[in-house]
Amino acid sequence: MISFASDYIAGAHPQVLKRLMETNLEPLPGYGEDPYCAAAREKIRAACGCPQAQVEFLTGGTQTNQIVISTLLREHEGVAAAKTGHVSTHEAGAIEYTGHKVMELPAEDGKLAADMLEGFLQAFYSDENREHMVFPGMAYISHPTEFGTLYTKAELEGLSRVCREYGIPLYLDGARLGYGLMSRETDVTLQDIAALCDVFYIGGTKVGALCGEAVVFTRNNRPPHFTNAVKKRGALLAKGRLLGVQFDALFTDNLYFELSRHAIAMAEGLKTILHEKGVEFYLEAPTNQQFVILDDKKLEELRQQVSVSFWEKRGPDRTVIRLATSWSTTPEDLEFLRCVL
């Protein structure tokens, strides 16, 4: 049995584990005040080309989205997001649990368009009943999106312009950011994201770490008493070193980007195999997630040997599935899939 079910099926890259073992017995301060967190912050600032960035480490994606959104919004505000966005679909109401509404907007291929956001904001502020409504206090996007698609630099510039015009932050969920940055079809760099977004996070959980996400506030806009807010939400890790050591390793010698580049190479190989086998694509993405349609009998046979992820039904006897490559995918995995398809 092999797995293309997700991009966090393996533990951590050996170099990350090696650094965790090497530093394991060092007595260090807690709560992210250790020298490895400090070193990781400096390396991330340098990679972003954003020396003023404030970098904070959290353990998981949903936790990060909930904390960033709830600490940046005021109590009467909600977050605008694509209807297909992760905070809208696969976070079990985590944002609403904090008392903030997710304001869903139509999307195309998972992307929120600048003109759609602008039209929504214009309509809101022209509504004379707006004091009885949830105010849009932030725009949320992910890059890559839930469908593995990517924003162009021009699209990010458009969203950034709208957000600044209306005085709301643009927040980018980067759970799979490395895979977006290393896509062969992107024109967006990490420096572009730091310049155009008010806050974003660099995902480690899906890109070589055991766990961990690095939140980057780009405009000296980290909420006041952020550590207090994180602890109040039950998310302050006493052994913050766990995250600092991992991100320090990932941002040494371009490891984060090399792992991401490998996943994209494996995804390109995966697409070649799917085309060779005549598999119908639901969406052929430029990143590490591919969406295909199988009849249910073929899917049942495939699942005897390969783990895949259910996406949605496509009629009574056909199913859309997701296949994801990652930093841990091997050419042998691809060859096995070729043989069983």
C-alpha positions, 0 to 999 in steps of 0.5 A, spaced: 500 500 500 502 506 498 499 513 499 497 519 495 492 521 500 495 527 502 502 531 503 503 530 510 503 522 510 510 522 512 513 524 519 519 529 517 525 530 513 531 526 516 535 533 516 529 536 520 529 530 525 537 530 525 537 537 528 531 535 533 536 530 535 542 534 536 539 539 540 534 535 544 538 535 550 540 542 550 536 546 556 533 552 553 527 557 554 520 556 553 515 559 549 519 560 543 524 564 546 530 560 545 535 561 540 533 557 535 526 560 534 530 567 534 535 564 528 529 561 524 525 568 525 532 571 522 532 566 516 525 567 514 525 575 514 531 574 510 528 569 505 522 574 505 526 580 503 522 583 509 527 585 515 521 588 519 517 582 519 514 579 525 515 572 525 511 567 530 510 560 530 504 555 531 503 548 530 497 547 525 494 550 520 487 551 522 489 553 529 493 558 525 487 561 521 483 561 527 488 565 531 490 570 526 483 571 524 480 572 531 486 577 533 486 581 527 478 582 527 474 587 531 468 584 535 463 586 529 467 584 523 468 578 519 472 575 514 471 575 506 473 568 503 472 564 497 466 559 498 471 554 497 476 556 501 479 552 507 476 556 512 469 556 509 469 548 508 474 544 512 475 547 518 469 545 522 467 552 523 473 554 527 473 561 525 465 562 527 467 558 533 471 565 535 465 569 534 467 571 527 463 570 521 466 567 514 463 571 509 463 567 503 464 569 496 463 566 489 470 563 486 473 560 480 478 554 481 478 556 488 480 563 487 477 570 490 478 575 484 479 582 486 473 585 482 469 580 486 471 582 493 471 590 491 464 589 488 462 586 495 465 591 499 462 597 495 455 593 496 456 593 503 458 600 504 452 603 500 448 599 504 444 603 509 443 598 514 450 596 515 450 597 522 446 591 523 450 587 519 457 584 520 463 588 517 468 585 512 474 586 516 479 582 512 480 578 506 482 571 506 486 567 501 490 561 500 496 560 495 495 554 493 488 554 493 484 548 495 484 546 488 491 547 487 491 553 483 495 559 484 494 566 484 498 570 479 502 576 481 497 581 478 491 577 481 495 578 488 496 586 486 489 587 485 487 584 491 492 588 495 490 594 492 482 593 494 484 591 501 488 597 502 483 602 499 478 599 504 483 599 510 482 591 511 488 586 511 490 581 506 491 574 509 494 569 505 494 561 508 500 558 506 499 551 508 502 549 502 506 555 500 512 552 498 509 548 493 506 554 490 512 558 490 516 552 486 511 551 481 513 551 474 507 555 472 508 561 477 510 568 477 510 569 484 515 569 489 516 569 497 518 576 496 512 578 492 507 575 497 511 579 503 510 585 499 503 584 497 500 581 503 499 584 510 500 577 514 501 570 511 504 564 514 509 559 511 506 552 512 511 547 515 506 541 516 506 539 509 513 541 507 518 537 511 516 538 518 513 534 523 508 540 525 509 547 525 507 554 521 510 560 521 506 566 521 509 573 518 506 579 520 509 584 514 507 591 516 509 591 524 502 589 525 502 583 529 496 584 534 498 587 541 499 582 546 499 576 541 502 571 546 497 573 551 492 571 545 495 565 543 495 562 550 488 564 552 486 560 546 490 554 548 495 554 543 502 557 546 507 551 546 511 551 552 517 547 548 517 552 542 524 550 541 520 544 537 518 549 532 524 553 532 529 548 530 524 545 525 524 552 521 531 553 522 533 547 519 528 548 513 530 555 512 538 553 512 541 551 505 534 552 501 532 546 504 524 548 504 525 550 497 528 544 495 523 539 498 518 543 495 521 543 488 521 535 489 514 535 490 513 539 484 517 534 480 513 528 482 507 532 481 509 533 474 511 525 473 504 524 476 500 528 471 504 524 465 502 517 468 495 520 469 495 522 461 498 516 459 493 512 462 487 516 460 484 518 466 479 524 466 482 530 470 477 534 474 482 539 475 489 539 472 493 543 477 500 547 477 502 544 484 502 538 488 495 536 488 491 533 482 484 532 481 481 526 477 474 522 476 474 515 476 468 510 476 466 507 483 468 500 481 475 502 478 476 507 485 474 501 489 480 496 485 485 502 486 484 503 493 486 496 495 493 498 493 493 505 493 490 510 498 487 516 495 483 522 498 475 523 496 473 530 494 466 529 491 461 525 488 460 526 480 454 523 479 451 516 482 457 512 480 463 516 479 467 520 484 472 526 484 478 524 488 485 528 490 492 525 489 497 529 492 505 528 492 509 531 497 517 532 499 516 524 501 514 522 494 519 517 491 519 515 483 518 508 486 511 511 488 509 513 481 512 507 478 507 503 483 501 507 481 503 506 473 502 499 474 496 499 478 492 504 474 
